[in-house]
Amino acid sequence: MQNVPISTPTIKLGQFLKYAGIVDTGGAIKTFLATHSIKVNGLVEARRGRHLILGDEVEVDGIGYRLIADAD
């Protein structure tokens, strides 16, 4: 499980995918969501606007990410 620090209390799934370096551009998010397996807290998710909060766990193609508070 990789920790991903964010500086806001919430982040949308699409923004998270770009921020974490999983997708290169915002325009690629819709296609990425349609062609890859993504789970949020163990449940399949395909909405790029899904709000994530600190502590949420996102799994992308079997790789896990946990949202944590940015230390700054």
N, CA, C and O of each residue as an XYZ file, in Angstrom:
288
protein
N       0.857     -1.177      0.000
C       0.000      0.000      0.000
C       0.900      1.236      0.000
O       1.753      1.402      0.872
N       0.693      2.089     -0.988
C       1.450      3.333     -1.083
C       0.649      4.468     -0.460
O      -0.539      4.618     -0.747
N       1.281      5.259      0.380
C       0.629      6.429      0.958
C       0.742      7.598     -0.006
O       1.814      7.863     -0.549
N      -0.372      8.299     -0.217
C      -0.402      9.473     -1.085
C      -0.853     10.659     -0.238
O      -2.024     10.737      0.135
N       0.065     11.593      0.076
C      -0.315     12.744      0.897
C      -1.075     13.788      0.082
O      -0.667     14.157     -1.019
N      -2.197     14.259      0.653
C      -2.954     15.333      0.013
C      -3.090     16.479      1.021
O      -3.095     16.257      2.231
N      -3.198     17.691      0.509
C      -3.225     18.871      1.381
C      -4.638     19.409      1.603
O      -4.812     20.435      2.261
N      -5.644     18.730      1.063
C      -7.039     19.146      1.236
C      -7.799     18.012      1.914
O      -7.353     16.866      1.868
N      -8.943     18.306      2.544
C      -9.687     17.234      3.217
C     -10.316     16.231      2.254
O     -10.540     15.077      2.618
N     -10.605     16.670      1.014
C     -11.189     15.768      0.013
C     -10.511     15.998     -1.328
O      -9.886     17.032     -1.564
N     -10.650     15.005     -2.202
C     -10.150     15.104     -3.571
C     -11.032     14.193     -4.421
O     -11.431     13.117     -3.973
N     -11.330     14.615     -5.628
C     -12.136     13.779     -6.523
C     -11.260     12.658     -7.082
O     -10.046     12.814     -7.219
N     -11.886     11.540     -7.399
C     -11.153     10.383     -7.904
C     -10.332     10.739     -9.132
O      -9.167     10.351     -9.223
N     -10.913     11.469    -10.080
C     -10.184     11.855    -11.280
C      -8.959     12.698    -10.960
O      -7.892     12.503    -11.543
N      -9.115     13.634    -10.033
C      -7.988     14.473     -9.627
C      -6.920     13.627     -8.940
O      -5.725     13.833     -9.150
N      -7.357     12.681     -8.125
C      -6.419     11.795     -7.444
C      -5.583     10.998     -8.442
O      -4.367     10.880     -8.291
N      -6.247     10.452     -9.465
C      -5.521      9.652    -10.457
C      -4.433     10.474    -11.149
O      -3.344      9.968    -11.418
N      -4.726     11.720    -11.430
C      -3.736     12.597    -12.055
C      -2.652     12.977    -11.047
O      -1.466     12.928    -11.374
N      -3.036     13.350     -9.842
C      -2.106     13.778     -8.804
C      -1.119     12.666     -8.438
O       0.067     12.923     -8.229
N      -1.617     11.440     -8.365
C      -0.772     10.302     -8.000
C       0.090      9.819     -9.159
O       0.909      8.916     -8.987
N      -0.089     10.420    -10.355
C       0.721     10.042    -11.509
C       0.239      8.782    -12.200
O       0.983      8.174    -12.970
N      -0.994      8.382    -11.937
C      -1.538      7.176    -12.551
C      -1.962      7.465    -13.988
O      -1.802      6.616    -14.865
N      -2.502      8.654    -14.231
C      -2.804      9.109    -15.588
C      -2.030     10.403    -15.825
O      -1.742     11.146    -14.886
N      -1.697     10.664    -17.089
C      -0.885     11.832    -17.421
C      -1.692     13.114    -17.554
O      -1.226     14.187    -17.171
N      -2.906     13.007    -18.099
C      -3.699     14.205    -18.346
C      -5.122     14.024    -17.854
O      -5.606     12.901    -17.713
N      -5.784     15.134    -17.596
C      -7.174     15.078    -17.179
C      -8.077     14.484    -18.240
O      -9.071     13.833    -17.920
N      -7.740     14.704    -19.497
C      -8.538     14.181    -20.595
C      -8.506     12.667    -20.702
O      -9.405     12.071    -21.295
N      -7.488     12.037    -20.140
C      -7.337     10.589    -20.220
C      -8.101      9.862    -19.119
O      -8.202      8.635    -19.144
N      -8.636     10.598    -18.160
C      -9.261      9.976    -16.992
C     -10.498      9.169    -17.363
O     -10.650      8.040    -16.896
N     -11.380      9.714    -18.185
C     -12.622      9.022    -18.542
C     -12.325      7.674    -19.206
O     -12.929      6.661    -18.853
N     -11.412      7.662    -20.148
C     -11.035      6.418    -20.822
C     -10.369      5.461    -19.849
O     -10.626      4.258    -19.881
N      -9.521      5.987    -18.990
C      -8.826      5.152    -18.013
C      -9.827      4.449    -17.099
O      -9.712      3.249    -16.849
N     -10.809      5.200    -16.604
C     -11.817      4.617    -15.716
C     -12.621      3.516    -16.406
O     -13.033      2.548    -15.766
N     -12.843      3.667    -17.711
C     -13.626      2.687    -18.457
C     -12.837      1.414    -18.760
O     -13.429      0.369    -19.033
N     -11.512      1.492    -18.715
C     -10.697      0.357    -19.146
C      -9.846     -0.274    -18.051
O      -9.107     -1.222    -18.315
N      -9.939      0.235    -16.833
C      -9.136     -0.298    -15.734
C     -10.009     -0.620    -14.525
O     -11.081     -0.044    -14.339
N      -9.526     -1.546    -13.715
C     -10.226     -1.942    -12.498
C      -9.850     -0.995    -11.367
O      -8.686     -0.916    -10.974
N     -10.852     -0.272    -10.844
C     -10.613      0.672     -9.755
C     -11.604      0.383     -8.634
O     -12.807      0.244     -8.860
N     -11.067      0.298     -7.424
C     -11.903      0.110     -6.239
C     -11.582      1.207     -5.239
O     -10.431      1.617     -5.092
N     -12.621      1.675     -4.550
C     -12.454      2.622     -3.459
C     -12.992      1.938     -2.210
O     -14.170      1.586     -2.141
N     -12.127      1.754     -1.232
C     -12.491      1.060      0.008
C     -13.133     -0.300     -0.276
O     -14.087     -0.704      0.388
N     -12.587     -0.995     -1.278
C     -13.023     -2.346     -1.604
C     -14.197     -2.463     -2.551
O     -14.555     -3.571     -2.950
N     -14.815     -1.331     -2.927
C     -15.966     -1.354     -3.826
C     -15.588     -0.799     -5.198
O     -14.876      0.202     -5.289
N     -16.063     -1.445     -6.267
C     -15.771     -1.001     -7.627
C     -16.316      0.413     -7.824
O     -17.445      0.715     -7.437
N     -15.499      1.270     -8.430
C     -15.884      2.667     -8.637
C     -15.499      3.102    -10.046
O     -14.397      2.807    -10.508
N     -16.409      3.806    -10.737
C     -16.135      4.277    -12.094
C     -16.479      5.753    -12.267
O     -16.403      6.280    -13.377
N     -16.859      6.427    -11.175
C     -17.216      7.852    -11.268
C     -15.993      8.712    -10.990
O     -15.441      8.672     -9.891
N     -15.571      9.480    -11.969
C     -14.391     10.313    -11.761
C     -14.638     11.430    -10.751
O     -13.688     11.979    -10.192
N     -15.896     11.770    -10.513
C     -16.243     12.812     -9.559
C     -16.428     12.309     -8.136
O     -16.773     13.086     -7.246
N     -16.206     11.031     -7.912
C     -16.355     10.437     -6.570
C     -15.409     11.132     -5.611
O     -14.205     11.183     -5.863
N     -15.931     11.670     -4.511
C     -15.104     12.362     -3.531
C     -14.401     11.355     -2.635
O     -15.024     10.446     -2.085
N     -13.097     11.533     -2.498
C     -12.290     10.712     -1.609
C     -11.926     11.553     -0.401
O     -11.769     12.769     -0.512
N     -11.790     10.918      0.745
C     -11.394     11.631      1.956
C     -10.148     10.971      2.537
O      -9.771      9.867      2.144
N      -9.517     11.668      3.480
C      -8.336     11.115      4.134
C      -8.660      9.747      4.712
O      -9.712      9.555      5.322
N      -7.757      8.803      4.519
C      -7.953      7.442      5.003
C      -8.560      6.505      3.983
O      -8.493      5.287      4.147
N      -9.160      7.057      2.917
C      -9.706      6.192      1.872
C      -8.588      5.397      1.209
O      -7.454      5.861      1.092
N      -8.934      4.197      0.783
C      -7.992      3.344      0.067
C      -8.493      3.139     -1.352
O      -9.643      2.761     -1.574
N      -7.614      3.393     -2.302
C      -7.932      3.259     -3.719
C      -7.051      2.159     -4.288
O      -5.838      2.153     -4.081
N      -7.666      1.233     -5.002
C      -6.918      0.158     -5.653
C      -7.083      0.309     -7.155
O      -8.201      0.345     -7.670
N      -5.949      0.398     -7.856
C      -5.952      0.547     -9.304
C      -5.175     -0.628     -9.892
O      -3.969     -0.759     -9.685
N      -5.885     -1.472    -10.624
C      -5.262     -2.657    -11.235
C      -4.421     -3.446    -10.234
O      -3.327     -3.908    -10.558
N      -4.942     -3.596     -9.011
C      -4.279     -4.401     -7.994
C      -3.246     -3.673     -7.158
O      -2.678     -4.268     -6.243
N      -2.983     -2.412     -7.438
C      -2.011     -1.622     -6.671
C      -2.790     -0.709     -5.724
O      -3.695      0.011     -6.147
N      -2.429     -0.746     -4.442
C      -3.177      0.003     -3.449
C      -2.552      1.341     -3.099
O      -1.329      1.479     -3.058
N      -3.405      2.324     -2.848
C      -3.000      3.682     -2.454
C      -3.874      4.088     -1.276
O      -5.072      3.807     -1.262
N      -3.270      4.757     -0.277
C      -4.028      5.274      0.860
C      -3.828      6.785      0.939
O      -2.699      7.273      0.886
N      -4.931      7.519      1.065
C      -4.841      8.966      1.173
C      -4.503      9.342      2.605
O      -5.191      8.941      3.544
N      -3.434     10.117      2.764
C      -3.018     10.584      4.079
C      -2.874     12.103      4.039
O      -2.796     12.702      2.967
N      -2.841     12.715      5.216
C      -2.677     14.162      5.303
C      -1.255     14.546      4.941
O      -0.298     13.892      5.356
N      -1.122     15.616      4.164
C       0.180     16.153      3.808
C       0.822     16.723      5.071
O       0.161     17.407      5.852
N       2.089     16.446      5.267
C       2.796     16.892      6.479
C       3.048     18.392      6.504
O       3.360     18.935      7.564
N       2.925     19.079      5.376
C       3.204     20.530      5.337
C       2.141     21.328      6.020
O       2.228     22.554      6.073
